[in-house]
């Protein structure tokens, strides 16, 4: 071999080794992150697992698991894939379940081994997670410990595209101050911590603020931890960008700027948006992106910015529509030429009369096809892709919204979720479908719906719900049981048969009406048919009474049965009042109030169903008494009145929580019953309008109150459930049968 050839071979070998070493170092980083996750989830058994790197397949994430001596070998192309392999073993071999509402990690003996190699490739480039609303309806008060758990949950379930909105207010503060804005300007701009979503979307300014500097500092640091963990696991977090929303004093600071007023459906004061052709639009966007690059890094190139969320555009001509979309994208791309705009498609559904297909196409046409990904946010009920030729060739993601306001009754459509995301993968009209997404307004509710949806991350085939539910119950409780399987079969045919959230009348501002405001009580299933699910779950109590998942599910089912029945009792005392039946009214209102107290006691056995936890989590962020008080007011307002004494969104974010039932809903009903009883006794017309105004004042005082509620559960969930069934089971069954007979006679 000549000297020249030998040198060339040496250089080539060295280059290959360097590339291999670089890849090895990169994979090693993810291996370390994935193994650290395993140790967090299952520390006692972490030494039974090994982690190894394998490359992507057809540019898609992949995982494998197999036996390696006495260990389980988990392989993946990044930390997410390895974590997904680990979760596959947990669910299918160890029969364990990790959820927001209960976790079962009882590993069987002998230790479950994998007999044959399992190989999975995801059909989706992107698996998106979070709605902007989730950052408030659920995550307003999360600390690093809670965020770390959620990031692990995401990785275990194959999520690779999470929204990452935490901490951005600190950046906006620095950006606008660099343009000369002061404390007064920013105090009028930033909302309190429970309302960031609507601030980020440009709906509102200043509500329940001002925002303390300590919050901005602490959450900037929190975001750094979030991003570091998400990125080391292989996720591509979506960072914020400029959408045109500016402080209300902008025109005062810059008189020549072209600023338009916008309003969120007449609910709050006007907000302000900068015209896309004003030169300051790009200046602000550039400065924000530069600040973000310096603070959080821009290596993932994904950015979220939504324009005119639930609002009319200030100008509706086609030129303006195209300009605003282009301006938002340009505001990302100048600093980051690889920028991709990830846009929620909610505006296209919410203002569907305005956003006709040709107008949507015009709006999107200002952005290159490969630089925009659209989230079809409400595709599980109101898809937009079918009306827009799959968004006219732009990449898009099929999303399940499911939840509004973080409300937590049992509801959902298992059959639809089981098939639709899988069928989409094979639909000839899917266009540039790029993934699936979970975008609930609030989480920590109905874990079965999300567990089923996440099944589609690693599969392109529909799910047989009946069989899947048997496996779900097995993993959730650790062992098979005919009673739990029967309970889930009943749940499948009742609460999980149709989409749509249906509330108990308990959470509504009191009236004699069956439905009011955000509380719709007409159920899409026979409430009597749900009672046997409670009975069957109770029949499994001896085997599962110490199981965390079982306890939550038992309490949730019992609460739902009682919540449904409360609406029946309310309508009974409404009839009593109309018929001037004083005796019946007294009897049924007493039963109603007792039912509220019993539901409060039942929910009080579970920590995730405690008002006190929500309030105390908020107060803990305060650097002083005044800040804690501000955060508590934010926490109280969001879940009750939402935005103040006269807010039209009251009860939008209602919760079936212990503490709220006795401390808020129950007290309102007590006031109502007292005044209605006085009217009945004195034969006067009940003044509903006068009562409503009076109760508004009481509600606002509650929002500004400081009374404490327990943040630790009380009582045994199984024993309290048994007690409630013994008290109400036969009574509820008899009441529903009587109602059916009455309806049949009519």
C-alpha positions, 0 to 999 in steps of 0.5 A: 500500500502506498504512503498516500493511500495509507494516509487517506485510509487513516484519515477516513478511519479517524473521521468515522471514529469521530462521527461514531464517538459523537453519536455515542456521546449524544446517545450516552447523554440520552441513555443517562437521562433515561436511566435516571428516569427509571431510577426515579420511577422504580428505584428498588428495581433499577438494577434489573434494567439496562439501556442501549442506543439504536438508530431511528427507523425511516426517521421515526422514533423506535424502541425495543425490549428483550431479556438480557440474562437476568436483566431487561434490555431497553433500547431506543434512539433517545430517552423518550423511546427508552422510557416508552420501552420501560413503560411497555414493560410496566404495563404489559409484563408487570401489570402496573399503571402510572397516572395523574390519579393513582399509581400502581407500581407493585412489581410481581414475584417472580420478576417479570421477564420478556420472552421474545423481543418487542419492537415498536416504531411510532407512525408519528413524527410529532406527539404533541402535549399540553394546551396553553390553558393547561398551564393555568387550569392545572399547572398554575402552581406546579413546582419542580418536583411536580414538573419533573413527574410530568416530564417523566410521564410524558417520556414514558408515553412517548411525548416529544413535542410539549408546549414549554410556556413557563417563565416567559413573563420574565423575558417580556419584562426585560424586552419591554423595559428595554423599550422604555416601559416602567413598573406602572406599564408592566403592572397594567400589562401582566396578569396574575399567575392563574391567567397567563394563558389569556395574557399570552393569547392577547385576550386580557391585560392586568387581571388579578395582578400585578405580577411580583418580580419574585414570581418572574425570577423563580419561574425563569429558573424553573423553565431552565430546569424544565427545558434541560430535562425535556431536551436531555430526554430527546423532546423538542419543546415549543417556546413562545414567540411574539404575536403582536400583543402589546401593553395597554400603554403602548400608544402613550409610549409610541404615539406614532405606532399603529395599534388596534384594539381587540376584545375577548367576546365582551368579557373584559376590557380591550387589549391591544395588538400592533399592526403587522406592518408597523416597523416595531412589530419586527423590532419587538419580535427580534428583541424577544427572540434574542432574549429567549436565545440568550436565556433558554436557547433556540436549538429546537426551532419550534415556537407557539404564537396564536393570534386573535384567540376567540376574538374578531380581527380589527381588520378583515380584508384579505391583505391584513389576514395574510400580513398578520400570519406572515408577520408572526412567522417573520418575527421568529425566522429572522433570529432563527432561520430554522424556526417552525411555527406551531399554531393552534387551529382553535381560532378557525373553529371558534370563529368559523363563520369568519374563517372560511376555507379561502380565508384560512388558506390566505392566512396560511399562505404567508408562511412556507409549507415546511415552516408551519405546523397546525394543531387541529385542536378540536379534531376529536369533535369538530375537525377543521382538516376535513373542511380545508383540504387537510390545511392546504398541504401544511403539516398538521396534527390531529388533536384530542381536546376532551376537557374544558376548564379542568372540570372533572366529572367522568366523561369521554368517548372511548370507542371514538378515541380507540379508532379515529387516531389510527384510522387517520394514519391510513386516510387517503385524504390526510394530507401532510398529517404529522402526528397526534396531540393531547390538548386538554384544557385541564388534566388530572382527570379521567385517566382512562381517556388519556391512557387509551389515546396514548396507545396511538403513539406507538401504533397505527391500528384501532384498539378493541376497547372491550379487550383493552379495558380488561388489560387496563383494569389488570394494570391499574389494579395489579391483578385480574378481577371479574368485578373490576372488569365488569365495572369497566364494562359498565363505565364503557357503556355509560360515562365513557360512551359519548363525548361531552362534559355534563356537570352536577347541579351542585356546582351551578349558581343556585336557581330552580332551573335544571341547567344554568350557565356552565352546568349542563345536567342532561346526561347522555346515558341512563344514570341508573345504569351507572350504579352497578359499576359502583356496586361491582367496584365495591365487590372487589374491595377486599382484594384492592382496598390498599391499591392507590388506583383502585381507591381513586376509581372507587371514589370517582365512580361513587362521586359521579353516582351521587353527583348525578342523583343531586340533580334529581333531588334539586328538581324534586325540591324545585317541584315542591316549591312550585307546588307550594309543598312546604313539607316536601320542600323541607325534606328534599332540601335537607336531603340535598344539603346532606348529599353535598356534605357526604360528597365532600366527605367522600372526595376528601379521602383523596388528596387530588380532590382537595381544594386545600391542596390547590390553595396551599400550592398557590400560597407556597409561591409567595415570597411574603404575605402579600404575594401569598395572598395575591396567589390565593386570590388568583387560585380562588377566582379561577375555579369559581367566578373566573374573573371577578364579581360579574364575570360571565365565565363563573363556574366555567372551571368548576371542580368536584373537590372536597372543600369546594362542596362544603365551603363554596357550592354548599354555602350558596345553596344553603343561602338559596334554600333559606330565602326560597323557604322564607318566600314559600312560608310567607307566600311571596314570589321568590326574587331570583334576580335579587338573590343572584345579586346578593350571592355575587357579593358573597362569592366575591367575598369568598374569592377574597377570603383566607379561611383554610381548607385541608390539604391532606386526605381524611378517612379511608377511601374504601370504608367511606365508599362502603358507607356512602353506598349503604346510605344511598345505593337503594335510595338512588335506585328506587328514585330512578325507577320511580322517575322512569315509571312517571315518564312512561305514564306520561 
